Amino acid sequence: MILDVAQAEHTRGFTLHCRGLVKEAEPFYRIALALNPDFKEAWMNLGLVAFKLGRTEEAQACQREALRLDPESPDAQNNLGMIHYSLGRIAEAENCFRAALRLDSAQPNATLNLGSARQLAGSIDEAEGLFRRALALGAEPVRAKTNLALALMEQVRPLEAEQCCREALAINPASAEAHSNLALALLTMGRLEEGWREYEHRWEVEAMSAPLPVLPQPRWIGQELHGETVLLYAEQGFGDTLQFCRYVPMVAAAGGRVVLVVPKALRRLMATLDGVAELLSEEDGDALPAFDYHCPLLSLPFAFGTTLETIPAPESYLRADAAGWSDFLGGLPGLKVGLVWAGKSRTAQPHAVAIDRRRSMRLAEMAPLLSVPGCSFVSLQLGPPAAQMQVLPGDVVLHDVSGRMRDWADTADLIMGLDLVITVDTAVAHLAGALGRPVWMLNRFDSCWRWFLGRDDTPWYQSMRQFRQTSRGDWAGVIERVRAALAERSRQADSEKNPAPLTLE
């Protein structure tokens, strides 16, 4: 009798759970377990509730209890793997998914999840195969197709990725992940008008690092302006802010009074941007003034209907002054070259961590550039990767000035005094481009959507040149080409400084 009541309570909770009423389901699972502590399914489902509500330690304990009761449960192994995955413990997650598949080789969810783990580990071909097998096994098709789309994008197959996303949207037109992944494919291919529209769904994706601010004022999506105040605010990383702040003067020119909110580290630099009536930083405790509209910076291309032909790309739109670095720069002979070899890793986002591994290199891989004659090299690298300078050979000179860089304005001033910046795809690339300074960007094989396909230039920055990997992970080939180009540039600079003497024939 007690077991029947426990089953009934569990069923009530499960019904609510399936309807997305997670908090409401929890009490029924707890009642079922109070009546029957050996109720494996109730432990698993309570663990899923705890996981959904952010109680990861409790979620793990619930799945482990289910496995204690039934060590042969593939579902509990899969659930435990999902929790590890969310915490960035990819190796542990993979072990759980493989354990689930040893118990049931036709388990679609574990197959799909193993594909995600293998993708993050860099085994992209294996991941694609697992996603396709999961689909064949009956995995939830929208999730499987959107995952497959990302794997295809990583292999630079955007047309196929687009098809996967459209198939997913035919099944569930409300899938935010499918819309967002479709946006990445379209933007990569330069189909910007539809791409920006689809990109607006990014705010609905749970994995977004920050939700769209809840504000009572309407979003500005290009409405006619007659002096109304428009609140513009940064989102995502520093590089995104540096790239898309170019639209701020356009909002002002369209008749808006612009209030711009940026991270504190960008505040001094953004004071040089035209069109800003009021500049704020939440980290400084600035209160928002009254405003009529609001818009995140990465939605401005959508608001302006930007196409490949209308990308706003002035020679420069931020300003800096190298005078404060004259004591240092004046003592450097030859071509003055700034280097960045790694991006900033966002450890709380497993996919972002994987992308950072692909876009970054080790200083040892960039080191062949340091032997190019006629150049002085300056590190613009900050964060943990900067420690790699400590293991350079003693005869290699790479100047470390990180102690003098308080914020992005200091970095900008230094870049104004350099002849060239060589960097991987990180915020420094955007900063150099926004200042109109020569910048060579070393780009991974599956480059970010903003750099489009098959280009060694970019419509975003007049002063940028791209050096792309021709195969996945091939930094050696990139560095070889960059080294040859840098040697030629150094020779040209030397010949301009020291022209050959004229001779009589």
Beta strands, then each sheet from edge to edge (+ up, - down):
strand 1: 229-233
strand 2: 257-261
strand 3: 276-280
strand 4: 293-296
strand 5: 335-340
strand 6: 375-379
strand 7: 399-400
strand 8: 420-424
strand 9: 439-443
strand 10: 464-468
sheet 1: 3+ 2+ 1+ 4+
sheet 2: 7+ 6+ 5+ 8+ 9+ 10+
end
